[in-house]
Amino acid sequence: MATLIAMYKHPEDPAAFDRHHFGVHVPLARKLPNLTSYDVSHGSIDGGSYYLVAVLTFSSHEAMTAALQSEAGEAAQQDLANFAGAGVDILTYDARPA
Amino acid sequence: MATLIAMYKHPEDPAAFDRHHFGVHVPLARKLPNLTSYDVSHGSIDGGSYYLVAVLTFSSHEAMTAALQSEAGEAAQQDLANFAGAGVDILTYDARPA
């Protein structure tokens, strides 16, 4: 299973971030082809360096790559500039049970 | 669902890291109470700043906190010093479907 984790740094205006993230970005990202799950953190994140974490899973690394290169993937990535100005660290990996 | 992600930086000796991680650390971490899933990355990790990513999930934030404070949790955390000298970033969060 391939996973993409988007770790958003603390925004200057959390209310504006939430409004755009949940109102615009999530609907855009939901259109990604091959998406098998999409979870978003709520409440505080221990450690404090991030404001919000989103976890998107795909059936395989190939499925994830295709999703990110699709029209919906391009749109979602371009939308980051509209609300994630504080920065976002993206981590992708392919995992199997330990 | 509460998630703990351990992001291991590139070790000086990958073979020794793998030997200890899979041979000692994973068996220790499997003893964590309340653990509902345990996945480990394989293959390359895009972006390159990490060597290996482990993702542990628990039914709730309270279940995760109890697991980390248990005897097994203490043992697993102390074991990090035996193989993760290059550094490990730990991120925990509580997530719900987007």
Backbone of each chain as ProteinMPNN parsed JSONL, in Angstrom:
{"seq_chain_A": "MATLIAMYKHPEDPAAFDRHHFGVHVPLARKLPNLTSYDVSHGSIDGGSYYLVAVLTFSSHEAMTAALQSEAGEAAQQDLANFAGAGVDILTYDARPA", "coords_chain_A": {"N_chain_A": [[0.844, -1.189, 0.0], [0.6, 2.17, -0.898], [1.446, 5.277, 0.514], [0.758, 8.713, 1.047], [1.823, 11.361, 2.917], [0.881, 14.461, 3.999], [2.247, 17.065, 5.676], [1.375, 19.788, 7.283], [2.682, 22.924, 8.088], [2.395, 25.261, 10.855], [-0.085, 27.608, 10.201], [-0.327, 31.184, 9.585], [-2.836, 32.249, 9.857], [-5.02, 30.372, 11.218], [-7.821, 29.957, 10.977], [-8.448, 30.806, 8.395], [-6.869, 29.034, 6.995], [-8.082, 26.556, 7.664], [-10.589, 26.963, 6.523], [-10.038, 27.132, 3.771], [-8.652, 24.726, 3.392], [-10.469, 22.643, 4.185], [-12.71, 23.433, 2.761], [-12.027, 23.79, 0.076], [-9.58, 22.474, -0.703], [-9.718, 19.749, 0.212], [-12.048, 18.759, -1.18], [-10.974, 18.942, -3.781], [-8.787, 17.16, -3.645], [-10.106, 14.802, -3.148], [-10.876, 14.042, -5.637], [-8.815, 12.686, -6.744], [-7.699, 10.047, -8.746], [-7.791, 6.54, -7.991], [-7.583, 6.756, -5.233], [-7.618, 5.341, -2.051], [-8.001, 5.742, 0.675], [-8.471, 8.56, 2.872], [-7.44, 10.488, 5.285], [-7.575, 12.909, 7.892], [-5.824, 14.721, 10.349], [-7.042, 15.64, 13.577], [-7.601, 17.765, 16.367], [-4.871, 18.314, 18.667], [-1.474, 18.012, 17.557], [1.02, 16.015, 18.707], [4.233, 17.151, 19.685], [4.308, 19.322, 18.037], [5.349, 20.631, 15.742], [3.83, 20.648, 13.498], [0.701, 21.671, 12.056], [-1.464, 20.398, 10.901], [-2.138, 17.151, 9.645], [-2.402, 15.207, 6.775], [-3.378, 12.135, 5.414], [-3.075, 10.118, 2.713], [-3.997, 7.242, 0.998], [-3.104, 4.737, -1.416], [-3.579, 2.0, -3.697], [-1.193, 1.007, -4.707], [2.275, 1.858, -5.442], [2.491, 2.62, -8.084], [-0.145, 3.316, -8.662], [-0.393, 5.554, -7.039], [1.504, 7.305, -8.137], [0.395, 7.677, -10.685], [-1.961, 8.955, -9.95], [-1.021, 11.383, -8.89], [0.022, 12.519, -11.132], [-2.124, 12.958, -12.678], [-4.84, 15.009, -14.018], [-6.425, 15.863, -11.874], [-4.612, 15.514, -9.836], [-2.65, 17.377, -10.467], [-4.143, 19.71, -10.145], [-4.743, 19.658, -7.409], [-2.194, 19.837, -6.311], [-1.395, 22.323, -7.264], [-3.142, 23.899, -5.888], [-2.102, 24.039, -3.353], [-0.565, 26.331, -3.056], [-2.42, 28.224, -2.487], [-3.15, 28.148, 0.173], [-1.262, 26.982, 1.821], [0.984, 28.454, 2.564], [2.719, 28.627, 4.72], [4.156, 26.387, 4.577], [4.616, 22.944, 3.662], [5.37, 19.648, 4.345], [5.968, 16.875, 2.416], [5.647, 13.434, 2.449], [6.233, 10.36, 0.989], [5.63, 6.891, 0.805], [5.969, 3.338, 0.455], [4.377, 0.756, 1.945], [4.365, -2.252, 3.949], [2.923, -4.82, 6.017], [4.565, -5.005, 9.19]], "CA_chain_A": [[0.0, 0.0, 0.0], [1.394, 3.397, -0.954], [0.89, 6.34, 1.355], [1.291, 10.067, 0.948], [1.497, 12.135, 4.11], [1.127, 15.903, 3.865], [2.39, 17.618, 7.016], [1.259, 21.236, 7.119], [3.216, 23.745, 9.176], [1.415, 26.17, 11.466], [-0.415, 28.78, 9.371], [-0.477, 32.454, 10.313], [-4.26, 32.425, 10.13], [-5.582, 29.014, 11.232], [-9.214, 29.92, 10.525], [-8.421, 30.897, 6.934], [-6.303, 27.754, 6.536], [-9.115, 25.521, 7.779], [-11.655, 27.254, 5.569], [-9.606, 26.735, 2.432], [-8.29, 23.302, 3.377], [-11.643, 21.764, 4.193], [-13.73, 23.858, 1.797], [-11.555, 23.741, -1.313], [-8.531, 21.498, -0.993], [-10.187, 18.365, 0.396], [-12.866, 18.361, -2.34], [-10.094, 18.743, -4.938], [-7.991, 15.952, -3.469], [-11.0, 13.647, -3.244], [-11.032, 13.66, -7.048], [-7.653, 11.913, -7.192], [-8.03, 8.665, -9.102], [-7.099, 5.456, -7.244], [-7.481, 7.049, -3.805], [-8.343, 4.311, -1.286], [-8.44, 6.345, 1.936], [-8.046, 9.957, 3.009], [-7.687, 10.865, 6.676], [-6.992, 14.188, 8.298], [-5.704, 14.808, 11.799], [-7.834, 16.65, 14.269], [-7.038, 17.938, 17.696], [-3.479, 18.743, 18.641], [-0.485, 17.053, 17.097], [2.119, 16.021, 19.662], [5.511, 17.546, 19.105], [4.042, 20.729, 17.803], [5.903, 21.329, 14.581], [2.84, 20.689, 12.424], [-0.653, 22.08, 12.414], [-2.419, 19.412, 10.398], [-1.536, 16.069, 8.867], [-3.349, 14.495, 5.919], [-2.813, 10.85, 5.008], [-3.796, 9.592, 1.557], [-3.442, 5.948, 0.598], [-3.379, 4.225, -2.76], [-3.341, 0.556, -3.684], [0.198, 0.697, -5.064], [3.105, 3.012, -5.772], [2.138, 3.007, -9.457], [-1.445, 3.995, -8.585], [-0.164, 6.877, -6.449], [2.201, 8.121, -9.136], [-0.584, 8.033, -11.721], [-2.899, 9.923, -9.367], [-0.371, 12.692, -8.75], [0.289, 13.061, -12.465], [-3.405, 13.185, -13.363], [-5.324, 16.39, -13.988], [-6.853, 16.133, -10.499], [-3.39, 15.609, -9.029], [-2.04, 18.685, -10.758], [-4.994, 20.754, -9.556], [-4.585, 19.626, -5.953], [-0.86, 20.337, -5.981], [-1.351, 23.764, -7.51], [-3.95, 24.571, -4.87], [-1.316, 24.223, -2.116], [-0.093, 27.715, -3.0], [-3.514, 29.091, -2.044], [-3.42, 28.116, 1.62], [-0.195, 26.35, 2.595], [2.158, 29.316, 2.443], [3.644, 28.393, 5.838], [4.978, 25.233, 4.242], [4.057, 21.61, 3.829], [6.34, 18.588, 4.062], [5.277, 15.729, 1.827], [6.409, 12.191, 2.57], [5.533, 9.236, 0.364], [6.317, 5.619, 0.999], [5.239, 2.124, 0.132], [4.531, 0.001, 3.189], [3.761, -3.575, 4.118], [2.875, -5.14, 7.45], [5.896, -5.231, 9.782]], "C_chain_A": [[0.881, 1.241, 0.0], [0.677, 4.518, -0.201], [1.566, 7.668, 1.055], [0.845, 10.803, 2.211], [1.861, 13.583, 3.847], [1.116, 16.493, 5.272], [2.458, 19.135, 6.897], [1.814, 21.976, 8.327], [2.159, 24.732, 9.675], [1.162, 27.401, 10.6], [-0.499, 30.044, 10.229], [-1.917, 32.649, 10.731], [-4.943, 31.05, 10.073], [-7.012, 28.942, 10.7], [-9.278, 29.961, 8.996], [-7.882, 29.603, 6.332], [-7.393, 26.684, 6.54], [-10.2, 25.708, 6.725], [-11.254, 26.773, 4.175], [-9.317, 25.23, 2.372], [-9.519, 22.411, 3.272], [-12.664, 22.139, 3.118], [-13.323, 23.687, 0.35], [-10.593, 22.579, -1.56], [-9.003, 20.045, -0.859], [-11.088, 17.929, -0.77], [-12.015, 18.133, -3.597], [-9.348, 17.41, -4.825], [-8.84, 14.681, -3.539], [-11.159, 13.164, -4.673], [-9.846, 12.857, -7.576], [-8.093, 10.501, -7.575], [-7.244, 7.699, -8.211], [-6.974, 5.69, -5.738], [-8.278, 6.0, -3.01], [-8.736, 4.781, 0.112], [-7.827, 7.727, 2.071], [-8.425, 10.378, 4.424], [-6.973, 12.166, 7.0], [-6.941, 14.233, 9.816], [-6.682, 15.837, 12.352], [-7.298, 16.714, 15.685], [-5.566, 18.277, 17.562], [-2.584, 17.628, 18.134], [0.688, 17.136, 18.066], [3.412, 16.452, 18.969], [5.443, 18.972, 18.599], [4.556, 21.357, 16.533], [4.905, 21.413, 13.428], [1.461, 21.054, 12.945], [-1.671, 21.005, 12.042], [-1.683, 18.369, 9.558], [-2.637, 15.392, 8.063], [-2.667, 13.24, 5.392], [-3.662, 10.273, 3.887], [-3.168, 8.252, 1.183], [-3.958, 5.527, -0.772], [-2.993, 2.746, -2.773], [-1.89, 0.18, -3.982], [0.956, 1.986, -5.366], [2.752, 3.534, -7.17], [0.815, 3.789, -9.456], [-1.283, 5.408, -8.021], [0.51, 7.808, -7.461], [1.237, 8.583, -10.222], [-1.562, 9.089, -11.202], [-2.284, 11.319, -9.311], [-0.119, 13.345, -10.101], [-0.996, 13.321, -13.249], [-3.789, 14.659, -13.289], [-5.748, 16.783, -12.565], [-5.633, 16.291, -9.58], [-2.696, 16.942, -9.218], [-2.818, 19.802, -10.083], [-4.805, 20.811, -8.041], [-3.219, 20.191, -5.55], [-0.763, 21.842, -6.197], [-2.118, 24.529, -6.442], [-3.175, 24.806, -3.57], [-0.872, 25.672, -1.948], [-1.158, 28.657, -2.442], [-3.763, 29.09, -0.541], [-2.257, 27.598, 2.456], [1.103, 27.149, 2.513], [3.17, 29.113, 3.566], [4.537, 27.19, 5.58], [4.265, 23.92, 4.494], [5.153, 20.612, 3.469], [5.557, 17.38, 3.561], [6.183, 14.507, 1.925], [5.601, 11.097, 1.886], [6.33, 7.968, 0.6], [5.372, 4.475, 0.658], [5.443, 1.215, 1.339], [3.874, -1.362, 3.126], [3.729, -3.872, 5.604], [4.261, -5.489, 7.984], [6.078, -6.702, 10.139]], "O_chain_A": [[1.805, 1.351, 0.806], [-0.542, 4.668, -0.284], [2.776, 7.738, 0.84], [-0.342, 10.86, 2.531], [3.003, 13.898, 3.513], [0.107, 16.429, 5.974], [3.468, 19.693, 6.467], [1.448, 21.677, 9.464], [1.165, 24.996, 8.999], [2.09, 28.152, 10.301], [-0.715, 29.977, 11.439], [-2.196, 33.15, 11.82], [-5.391, 30.619, 9.011], [-7.377, 27.969, 10.041], [-10.064, 29.241, 8.38], [-8.365, 29.132, 5.302], [-7.602, 25.994, 5.542], [-10.668, 24.746, 6.115], [-12.024, 26.099, 3.491], [-9.695, 24.554, 1.416], [-9.609, 21.546, 2.402], [-13.394, 21.282, 2.621], [-14.171, 23.464, -0.514], [-10.766, 21.803, -2.5], [-8.716, 19.214, -1.72], [-10.908, 16.832, -1.298], [-12.304, 17.233, -4.386], [-9.285, 16.637, -5.78], [-8.357, 13.621, -3.938], [-11.533, 12.014, -4.905], [-9.863, 12.399, -8.719], [-8.785, 9.837, -6.804], [-6.154, 8.025, -7.74], [-6.327, 4.907, -5.043], [-9.465, 5.795, -3.263], [-9.704, 4.274, 0.681], [-6.798, 8.028, 1.466], [-9.6, 10.597, 4.719], [-5.913, 12.473, 6.454], [-7.89, 13.836, 10.491], [-7.084, 16.775, 11.664], [-6.612, 15.797, 16.138], [-5.075, 18.503, 16.456], [-2.903, 16.447, 18.27], [1.284, 18.2, 18.233], [3.636, 16.139, 17.799], [6.403, 19.734, 18.718], [4.237, 22.512, 16.253], [5.117, 22.171, 12.482], [1.106, 20.788, 14.093], [-2.617, 20.744, 12.785], [-0.724, 18.684, 8.853], [-3.685, 15.044, 8.608], [-1.51, 13.284, 4.972], [-4.839, 9.974, 4.088], [-1.947, 8.144, 1.065], [-5.048, 5.891, -1.212], [-2.183, 2.298, -1.961], [-1.421, -0.87, -3.541], [0.365, 3.054, -5.524], [2.721, 4.742, -7.4], [0.675, 4.791, -10.157], [-1.95, 6.342, -8.466], [0.116, 8.964, -7.61], [1.261, 9.745, -10.629], [-1.941, 10.005, -11.931], [-2.936, 12.31, -9.641], [-0.055, 14.569, -10.207], [-0.952, 13.848, -14.361], [-3.152, 15.45, -12.594], [-5.467, 17.891, -12.11], [-5.64, 17.109, -8.661], [-2.218, 17.556, -8.264], [-2.232, 20.726, -9.517], [-4.717, 21.894, -7.463], [-3.106, 20.93, -4.572], [-0.13, 22.551, -5.414], [-1.785, 25.672, -6.129], [-3.544, 25.671, -2.776], [-0.809, 26.181, -0.829], [-0.843, 29.755, -1.981], [-4.502, 29.934, -0.033], [-2.261, 27.756, 3.677], [2.188, 26.577, 2.405], [4.355, 29.395, 3.387], [5.541, 26.987, 6.264], [3.436, 23.793, 5.395], [5.784, 20.72, 2.417], [4.608, 16.926, 4.2], [7.347, 14.552, 1.528], [4.416, 10.927, 2.171], [7.561, 7.983, 0.594], [4.154, 4.637, 0.587], [6.582, 0.936, 1.712], [2.947, -1.59, 2.349], [4.444, -3.232, 6.376], [5.036, -6.178, 7.322], [7.13, -7.089, 10.646]]}, "seq_chain_B": "MATLIAMYKHPEDPAAFDRHHFGVHVPLARKLPNLTSYDVSHGSIDGGSYYLVAVLTFSSHEAMTAALQSEAGEAAQQDLANFAGAGVDILTYDARPA", "coords_chain_B": {"N_chain_B": [[-8.86, 7.367, 14.935], [-5.657, 6.778, 16.185], [-2.358, 7.569, 15.263], [1.071, 6.711, 15.039], [3.989, 7.791, 13.615], [7.136, 6.777, 12.786], [9.985, 8.145, 11.596], [12.824, 7.269, 10.199], [16.112, 8.44, 9.927], [18.747, 8.322, 7.42], [20.855, 5.622, 8.016], [24.318, 5.079, 8.995], [25.275, 2.546, 8.547], [23.452, 0.66, 6.728], [22.872, -2.114, 6.589], [23.362, -3.07, 9.162], [21.523, -1.548, 10.536], [19.081, -2.512, 9.448], [19.205, -5.162, 10.312], [19.074, -4.928, 13.109], [16.72, -3.435, 13.377], [14.669, -5.009, 12.149], [15.137, -7.457, 13.368], [15.214, -7.091, 16.139], [13.946, -4.67, 17.057], [11.348, -4.511, 15.834], [10.099, -6.926, 16.821], [10.016, -6.161, 19.538], [8.38, -3.858, 19.47], [6.036, -4.942, 18.559], [4.945, -5.94, 20.83], [3.579, -3.941, 22.033], [0.772, -2.879, 23.832], [-2.617, -2.631, 22.665], [-2.054, -2.149, 20.002], [-3.065, -1.716, 16.704], [-2.378, -1.822, 14.012], [0.642, -2.219, 12.099], [2.903, -1.061, 10.068], [5.602, -1.063, 7.743], [7.785, 0.824, 5.733], [9.002, -0.046, 2.488], [11.36, -0.442, -0.124], [12.301, 2.47, -2.019], [12.088, 5.722, -0.525], [10.381, 8.464, -1.534], [11.817, 11.678, -2.015], [13.768, 11.406, -0.143], [14.848, 12.086, 2.411], [14.547, 10.351, 4.453], [15.228, 7.007, 5.608], [13.712, 4.835, 6.35], [10.305, 4.243, 7.14], [8.038, 3.782, 9.73], [4.771, 2.875, 10.608], [2.464, 2.997, 13.072], [-0.64, 2.095, 14.342], [-3.374, 2.857, 16.552], [-6.388, 2.318, 18.423], [-7.352, 4.639, 19.613], [-6.432, 7.933, 20.838], [-5.976, 7.79, 23.574], [-5.49, 5.07, 23.902], [-3.089, 4.848, 22.525], [-1.385, 6.494, 24.041], [-1.38, 5.079, 26.463], [-0.142, 2.744, 25.586], [2.437, 3.637, 24.937], [3.359, 4.339, 27.394], [3.499, 2.005, 28.708], [5.223, -0.982, 29.932], [6.249, -2.359, 27.732], [6.228, -0.297, 25.894], [8.121, 1.459, 26.963], [10.383, -0.158, 26.727], [10.62, -0.448, 23.945], [11.071, 2.206, 23.188], [13.477, 2.725, 24.514], [15.103, 1.029, 23.119], [15.61, 2.332, 20.749], [17.984, 3.737, 20.917], [19.823, 1.831, 20.332], [20.028, 1.418, 17.6], [19.173, 3.559, 16.089], [20.841, 5.773, 15.787], [21.354, 7.721, 13.88], [19.198, 9.273, 13.931], [15.713, 9.852, 14.503], [12.566, 10.903, 13.57], [9.613, 11.466, 15.229], [6.185, 11.374, 14.775], [3.001, 12.015, 15.937], [-0.513, 11.628, 15.652], [-4.044, 12.168, 15.624], [-6.528, 10.933, 13.679], [-9.259, 11.346, 11.339], [-11.638, 10.305, 8.849], [-11.37, 12.301, 5.906]], "CA_chain_B": [[-7.733, 6.447, 14.989], [-4.406, 7.474, 16.482], [-1.239, 7.032, 14.486], [2.444, 7.131, 15.352], [4.878, 7.553, 12.488], [8.56, 6.904, 13.107], [10.695, 8.402, 10.35], [14.237, 7.035, 10.504], [17.078, 9.046, 9.003], [19.654, 7.356, 6.795], [21.906, 5.126, 8.923], [25.654, 4.923, 8.401], [25.399, 1.15, 8.126], [22.086, 0.198, 6.5], [22.695, -3.548, 6.869], [23.273, -3.218, 10.616], [20.228, -0.96, 10.91], [18.019, -3.45, 9.09], [19.324, -6.349, 11.159], [18.545, -4.624, 14.443], [15.334, -2.988, 13.285], [13.732, -6.114, 11.892], [15.398, -8.594, 14.241], [15.037, -6.787, 17.561], [13.002, -3.594, 17.363], [9.981, -4.864, 15.438], [9.517, -7.836, 17.828], [9.727, -5.403, 20.767], [7.247, -2.957, 19.246], [4.835, -5.771, 18.412], [4.396, -6.227, 22.167], [2.819, -2.786, 22.522], [-0.653, -3.148, 23.983], [-3.559, -1.793, 21.897], [-1.593, -1.902, 18.633], [-4.041, -2.283, 15.754], [-1.655, -2.152, 12.779], [2.074, -1.882, 12.172], [3.425, -1.176, 8.707], [6.948, -0.528, 7.559], [8.046, 1.115, 4.333], [10.039, -0.814, 1.82], [11.682, 0.253, -1.356], [12.808, 3.821, -1.787], [11.156, 6.725, -0.042], [10.557, 9.667, -2.355], [12.226, 12.859, -1.262], [15.121, 11.005, 0.22], [15.435, 12.475, 3.69], [14.411, 9.243, 5.41], [15.613, 5.676, 5.137], [12.622, 3.888, 6.618], [9.18, 4.823, 7.858], [7.174, 2.795, 10.38], [3.483, 3.474, 10.939], [1.756, 2.198, 14.072], [-1.942, 2.69, 14.653], [-4.055, 2.469, 17.789], [-7.812, 2.642, 18.282], [-7.643, 5.996, 20.084], [-5.294, 8.646, 21.392], [-5.764, 7.265, 24.925], [-4.881, 3.746, 23.755], [-1.693, 5.059, 22.112], [-0.654, 7.023, 25.193], [-1.206, 3.971, 27.407], [0.836, 1.818, 25.006], [3.79, 4.209, 25.017], [3.751, 4.417, 28.799], [3.566, 0.65, 29.259], [6.572, -1.552, 29.998], [6.657, -2.636, 26.352], [6.486, 0.994, 25.262], [9.41, 1.949, 27.467], [11.443, -1.005, 26.165], [10.779, -0.115, 22.528], [11.682, 3.531, 23.084], [14.884, 2.632, 24.923], [15.837, 0.297, 22.081], [15.972, 3.237, 19.646], [19.397, 4.123, 21.07], [20.68, 0.739, 19.861], [20.15, 1.312, 16.137], [18.695, 4.748, 15.383], [21.745, 6.87, 16.126], [21.308, 8.771, 12.859], [18.055, 10.132, 14.242], [14.373, 9.413, 14.122], [11.525, 11.899, 13.844], [8.369, 10.791, 15.601], [5.012, 12.224, 14.608], [1.765, 11.328, 16.334], [-1.705, 12.418, 15.383], [-5.333, 11.494, 15.712], [-7.108, 11.272, 12.378], [-10.591, 10.854, 10.973], [-11.788, 10.437, 7.396], [-11.465, 13.706, 5.449]], "C_chain_B": [[-6.452, 7.237, 15.233], [-3.25, 6.768, 15.775], [0.077, 7.573, 15.007], [3.291, 6.785, 14.143], [6.303, 7.779, 12.958], [9.31, 7.01, 11.787], [12.198, 8.348, 10.647], [15.144, 7.673, 9.457], [18.057, 7.984, 8.496], [20.762, 6.926, 7.761], [23.255, 5.047, 8.206], [25.831, 3.524, 7.835], [24.002, 0.56, 7.94], [21.867, -1.276, 6.847], [22.546, -3.777, 8.372], [21.946, -2.652, 11.13], [19.105, -1.959, 10.653], [18.012, -4.658, 10.019], [18.701, -6.071, 12.531], [17.066, -4.241, 14.373], [14.372, -4.164, 13.135], [13.91, -7.274, 12.873], [15.075, -8.342, 15.7], [13.901, -5.78, 17.795], [11.555, -3.947, 17.014], [9.369, -5.867, 16.426], [9.185, -7.122, 19.139], [8.464, -4.562, 20.591], [5.933, -3.723, 19.068], [4.176, -6.054, 19.75], [3.603, -5.06, 22.741], [1.347, -3.165, 22.692], [-1.459, -2.197, 23.087], [-3.143, -1.515, 20.456], [-2.571, -2.532, 17.645], [-3.439, -2.542, 14.37], [-0.24, -1.624, 12.884], [2.63, -2.123, 10.777], [4.789, -0.521, 8.621], [7.171, -0.306, 6.072], [9.075, 0.15, 3.774], [10.271, -0.134, 0.484], [12.101, 1.669, -1.013], [11.7, 4.734, -1.272], [11.416, 7.993, -0.84], [10.984, 10.831, -1.481], [13.565, 12.618, -0.597], [15.627, 11.347, 1.599], [15.334, 11.372, 4.74], [14.766, 7.91, 4.758], [14.443, 4.704, 5.252], [11.534, 4.594, 7.421], [8.35, 3.686, 8.45], [5.906, 3.501, 10.838], [2.725, 2.534, 11.869], [0.426, 2.862, 14.371], [-2.552, 2.054, 15.904], [-5.498, 2.951, 17.664], [-8.136, 4.074, 18.698], [-6.36, 6.64, 20.608], [-4.956, 8.096, 22.787], [-5.07, 5.901, 24.855], [-3.405, 3.877, 23.368], [-0.863, 5.547, 23.297], [-0.374, 5.91, 26.206], [-0.138, 3.0, 26.894], [2.259, 2.345, 25.181], [4.285, 4.255, 26.456], [3.84, 3.032, 29.453], [5.015, 0.174, 29.302], [7.107, -1.824, 28.584], [6.989, -1.339, 25.609], [7.822, 1.575, 25.686], [10.559, 1.168, 26.822], [11.696, -0.655, 24.702], [11.453, 1.241, 22.366], [13.16, 3.5, 23.485], [15.726, 1.937, 23.854], [16.262, 1.192, 20.92], [17.453, 3.597, 19.695], [20.332, 3.076, 20.493], [20.842, 0.665, 18.345], [19.797, 2.605, 15.397], [19.542, 5.978, 15.705], [21.724, 8.014, 15.127], [20.134, 9.713, 13.093], [16.746, 9.549, 13.764], [13.403, 10.522, 14.508], [10.236, 11.146, 14.108], [7.219, 11.787, 15.48], [3.794, 11.433, 15.058], [0.583, 12.236, 16.048], [-2.934, 11.532, 15.487], [-6.073, 11.884, 14.437], [-8.501, 10.706, 12.211], [-10.71, 10.996, 9.45], [-11.998, 11.897, 6.99], [-12.866, 14.017, 4.967]], "O_chain_B": [[-6.194, 8.24, 14.567], [-3.189, 5.541, 15.707], [0.185, 8.745, 15.369], [3.315, 5.638, 13.695], [6.635, 8.85, 13.467], [9.28, 6.094, 10.965], [12.76, 9.255, 11.26], [14.966, 7.47, 8.256], [18.175, 6.9, 9.067], [21.515, 7.761, 8.262], [23.322, 4.961, 6.98], [26.45, 3.333, 6.788], [23.428, 0.019, 8.885], [20.802, -1.647, 7.342], [21.714, -4.573, 8.807], [21.331, -3.209, 12.039], [18.281, -2.221, 11.53], [16.957, -5.117, 10.456], [17.911, -6.864, 13.043], [16.264, -4.668, 15.203], [13.403, -4.299, 13.881], [12.954, -7.988, 13.176], [14.704, -9.265, 16.425], [13.016, -6.006, 18.619], [10.645, -3.708, 17.808], [8.223, -5.682, 16.837], [8.185, -7.441, 19.781], [7.588, -4.554, 21.456], [4.858, -3.214, 19.387], [2.989, -6.372, 19.806], [3.02, -5.176, 23.819], [0.746, -3.721, 21.773], [-1.015, -1.086, 22.796], [-3.797, -0.738, 19.76], [-2.873, -3.722, 17.73], [-3.937, -3.392, 13.633], [0.044, -0.706, 13.653], [2.806, -3.269, 10.362], [5.087, 0.442, 9.327], [6.795, -1.14, 5.248], [9.906, -0.394, 4.501], [9.449, 0.662, 0.03], [12.238, 2.018, 0.159], [10.521, 4.527, -1.56], [12.523, 8.531, -0.83], [10.553, 10.946, -0.334], [14.395, 13.522, -0.501], [16.736, 10.945, 1.952], [15.964, 11.454, 5.794], [14.626, 7.717, 3.551], [14.215, 3.869, 4.377], [11.82, 5.435, 8.273], [8.002, 2.737, 7.747], [5.964, 4.599, 11.393], [2.389, 1.411, 11.492], [0.374, 4.065, 14.625], [-2.287, 0.903, 16.251], [-5.794, 3.871, 16.902], [-9.092, 4.661, 18.193], [-5.343, 5.972, 20.795], [-3.783, 7.955, 23.133], [-4.175, 5.612, 25.649], [-2.569, 3.102, 23.833], [0.244, 5.058, 23.524], [0.731, 5.811, 26.739], [0.672, 2.495, 27.671], [3.17, 1.595, 25.529], [5.489, 4.213, 26.706], [4.215, 2.915, 30.62], [5.915, 0.834, 28.782], [8.27, -1.552, 28.287], [7.915, -1.295, 24.799], [8.564, 2.116, 24.867], [11.571, 1.745, 26.424], [12.845, -0.575, 24.267], [12.313, 1.408, 21.501], [13.991, 4.167, 22.868], [16.914, 2.222, 23.705], [17.183, 0.843, 20.181], [18.1, 3.746, 18.659], [21.49, 3.368, 20.195], [21.698, -0.068, 17.851], [20.087, 2.734, 14.208], [19.02, 7.081, 15.872], [22.038, 9.151, 15.477], [20.077, 10.807, 12.531], [16.683, 8.847, 12.755], [13.422, 11.015, 15.636], [9.819, 10.301, 13.317], [7.277, 12.894, 16.014], [3.58, 10.307, 14.61], [0.67, 13.456, 16.184], [-2.849, 10.305, 15.441], [-6.221, 13.074, 14.157], [-8.875, 9.723, 12.85], [-9.945, 11.743, 8.841], [-12.721, 12.636, 7.659], [-13.139, 15.142, 4.547]]}, "name": "protein", "num_of_chains": 2, "seq": "MATLIAMYKHPEDPAAFDRHHFGVHVPLARKLPNLTSYDVSHGSIDGGSYYLVAVLTFSSHEAMTAALQSEAGEAAQQDLANFAGAGVDILTYDARPAMATLIAMYKHPEDPAAFDRHHFGVHVPLARKLPNLTSYDVSHGSIDGGSYYLVAVLTFSSHEAMTAALQSEAGEAAQQDLANFAGAGVDILTYDARPA"}
